[in-house]
Amino acid sequence: MASVSEAFEKFSMWKNLKTPLRVTVIEGGSPVDVLQARVYGVDPEAGLVGVVGSKMHSFTDFDVSEAEFSIGPKRVSAARNDSDWLVFEESLE
């Protein structure tokens, strides 16, 4: 498991570099949504990551407070429990 500060460092880096991401929302163990997006805002104190959709320009804020993080070279996973996850992955769009 990675620390909250490590996860938010990665989110901030993606924001500053305007890195395209694929964000997968998993609820109850099944994917319910996949977004092509970029990070537009981070608030580590509130535990929020804001993304803007690449195609529809829709804004979504994800609450990752109290999540456990796993960080890879091009991926951050935030898990609230065994079946609810957010997966942020670098994408080529």
PyMOL commands that set and color helices and strands:
alter all, ss='L'
color gray80, all
select helices_A, chain A and resi 4-17
alter helices_A, ss='H'
color red, helices_A
select strands_A, chain A and resi 21-27+30-43+48-53+59-63+68-72+75-79+85-90
alter strands_A, ss='S'
color yellow, strands_A
deselect
rebuild
show_as cartoon
